[in-house]
Protein backbone atom coordinates (compact mmCIF):
# COMPACT_ATOMS: atom_id res chain seq x y z
CA UNK A 1 0.00 0.00 0.00
CA UNK A 2 1.41 3.39 -0.89
CA UNK A 3 1.41 6.35 1.48
CA UNK A 4 -1.39 8.21 -0.32
CA UNK A 5 -3.74 5.24 -0.07
CA UNK A 6 -2.86 4.75 3.59
CA UNK A 7 -3.49 8.40 4.38
CA UNK A 8 -6.83 8.34 2.53
CA UNK A 9 -7.92 5.25 4.48
CA UNK A 10 -6.85 6.86 7.77
CA UNK A 11 -8.79 10.03 7.00
CA UNK A 12 -11.88 8.02 5.97
CA UNK A 13 -11.69 6.12 9.24
CA UNK A 14 -11.41 9.36 11.20
CA UNK A 15 -14.47 10.78 9.43
CA UNK A 16 -16.46 7.63 10.22
CA UNK A 17 -15.37 7.73 13.86
CA UNK A 18 -16.22 11.42 14.16
CA UNK A 19 -19.74 10.76 12.89
CA UNK A 20 -20.31 8.40 15.82
CA UNK A 21 -19.80 11.24 18.31
CA UNK A 22 -22.79 13.19 19.57
CA UNK A 23 -22.90 16.97 19.38
CA UNK A 24 -22.63 17.05 23.18
CA UNK A 25 -19.50 14.89 23.12
CA UNK A 26 -17.96 17.03 20.36
CA UNK A 27 -18.61 20.20 22.38
CA UNK A 28 -17.24 18.56 25.54
CA UNK A 29 -14.04 17.71 23.64
CA UNK A 30 -13.71 21.27 22.36
CA UNK A 31 -14.29 22.61 25.88
CA UNK A 32 -11.42 20.44 27.15
CA UNK A 33 -9.12 21.76 24.41
CA UNK A 34 -10.21 25.38 24.94
CA UNK A 35 -9.30 25.01 28.64
CA UNK A 36 -5.65 24.37 27.70
CA UNK A 37 -3.75 27.67 27.95
CA UNK A 38 -2.66 29.15 24.62
CA UNK A 39 0.96 28.24 23.89
CA UNK A 40 0.98 25.10 26.04
CA UNK A 41 1.66 21.70 24.51
CA UNK A 42 -0.95 18.98 24.87
CA UNK A 43 -1.44 15.36 23.89
CA UNK A 44 -4.12 12.79 24.55
CA UNK A 45 -2.06 11.77 27.59
CA UNK A 46 -2.77 15.14 29.17
CA UNK A 47 -6.53 15.20 28.65
CA UNK A 48 -7.49 11.51 28.58
CA UNK A 49 -9.11 11.59 32.03
CA UNK A 50 -11.28 14.57 30.99
CA UNK A 51 -12.35 12.79 27.80
CA UNK A 52 -13.10 9.61 29.74
CA UNK A 53 -15.25 11.61 32.16
CA UNK A 54 -17.15 13.12 29.22
CA UNK A 55 -17.74 9.62 27.77
CA UNK A 56 -16.01 10.48 24.52
CA UNK A 57 -15.31 7.23 22.66
CA UNK A 58 -11.62 6.39 22.34
CA UNK A 59 -12.12 5.52 18.67
CA UNK A 60 -13.26 9.08 17.89
CA UNK A 61 -10.52 10.98 19.68
CA UNK A 62 -8.06 11.05 16.78
CA UNK A 63 -10.71 12.56 14.53
CA UNK A 64 -11.61 15.11 17.18
CA UNK A 65 -7.97 16.18 17.53
CA UNK A 66 -7.78 16.51 13.73
CA UNK A 67 -10.94 18.64 13.79
CA UNK A 68 -9.43 20.87 16.50
CA UNK A 69 -6.41 21.42 14.23
CA UNK A 70 -8.72 22.40 11.36
CA UNK A 71 -10.59 24.80 13.66
CA UNK A 72 -7.32 26.48 14.64
CA UNK A 73 -7.46 25.42 18.29
CA UNK A 74 -4.39 23.17 17.98
CA UNK A 75 -1.30 23.14 15.81
CA UNK A 76 1.16 20.38 15.13
CA UNK A 77 4.14 20.70 17.46
CA UNK A 78 7.58 20.26 15.91
CA UNK A 79 11.16 20.05 17.09
CA UNK A 80 14.44 20.33 15.22
CA UNK A 81 16.39 17.09 14.79
CA UNK A 82 19.93 17.19 13.43
CA UNK A 83 20.00 15.86 9.89
CA UNK A 84 16.21 15.66 9.64
CA UNK A 85 15.06 19.23 10.12
CA UNK A 86 11.70 19.87 11.78
CA UNK A 87 9.84 16.72 12.84
CA UNK A 88 6.51 16.27 14.65
CA UNK A 89 6.89 15.58 18.36
CA UNK A 90 5.48 12.28 19.53
CA UNK A 91 5.62 10.82 23.04
CA UNK A 92 4.85 7.37 24.44
CA UNK A 93 1.17 6.84 25.09
CA UNK A 94 0.07 6.41 28.68
CA UNK A 95 -3.14 4.69 27.61
CA UNK A 96 -4.01 1.34 29.13
CA UNK A 97 -3.82 -0.51 25.82
CA UNK A 98 -1.01 1.53 24.28
CA UNK A 99 1.30 -1.41 23.50
CA UNK A 100 4.27 0.93 23.05
CA UNK A 101 2.30 3.32 20.84
CA UNK A 102 3.25 6.96 20.55
CA UNK A 103 0.88 9.92 20.43
CA UNK A 104 1.11 13.27 18.67
CA UNK A 105 1.91 16.39 20.67
CA UNK A 106 0.06 19.56 19.71
CA UNK A 107 0.39 23.17 20.74
CA UNK A 108 -2.67 25.12 21.84
CA UNK A 109 -3.05 28.00 19.45
CA UNK A 110 -4.96 31.24 19.73
CA UNK A 111 -8.37 30.22 18.46
CA UNK A 112 -10.25 32.45 16.05
HUURNOR-V808058 format. One record per backbone hydrogen bond with DSSP energy under -1.0 kcal/mol. CO is the residue of the C=O (numbers start at 0). NH is the residue of the N-H. E is the energy in kcal/mol with one decimal. If there is no record, write none. Layout:
CO	NH	E
CO	NH	E
//
This chain:
1	5	-2.2
2	6	-2.6
3	7	-2.2
4	8	-2.4
5	9	-2.3
6	10	-2.7
7	11	-2.2
8	12	-2.3
9	13	-2.3
10	14	-2.3
11	15	-2.3
12	16	-2.5
13	17	-2.6
14	18	-1.7
17	20	-1.3
21	25	-2.4
22	26	-2.4
23	27	-2.2
24	28	-2.4
25	29	-2.3
26	30	-2.4
27	31	-2.0
28	32	-2.2
29	33	-2.9
30	34	-1.3
32	35	-1.5
36	39	-2.0
39	107	-3.1
41	105	-3.0
42	45	-1.2
42	46	-1.0
43	47	-1.7
46	50	-2.2
47	51	-2.8
48	52	-2.0
49	53	-1.4
50	55	-2.4
51	54	-1.5
56	59	-1.3
57	60	-1.0
59	63	-2.0
60	64	-2.4
61	65	-2.2
62	66	-2.2
63	67	-2.1
64	68	-1.8
65	69	-2.1
66	70	-2.1
67	72	-2.2
67	73	-1.2
68	71	-1.2
72	108	-2.1
74	106	-2.6
76	88	-2.9
78	86	-2.8
80	83	-2.4
80	84	-2.2
84	80	-2.8
86	78	-2.2
88	104	-2.3
90	102	-3.2
94	97	-1.5
97	100	-1.1
100	92	-2.9
102	90	-2.2
104	76	-1.6
105	41	-2.5
106	74	-2.0
107	38	-3.0
//
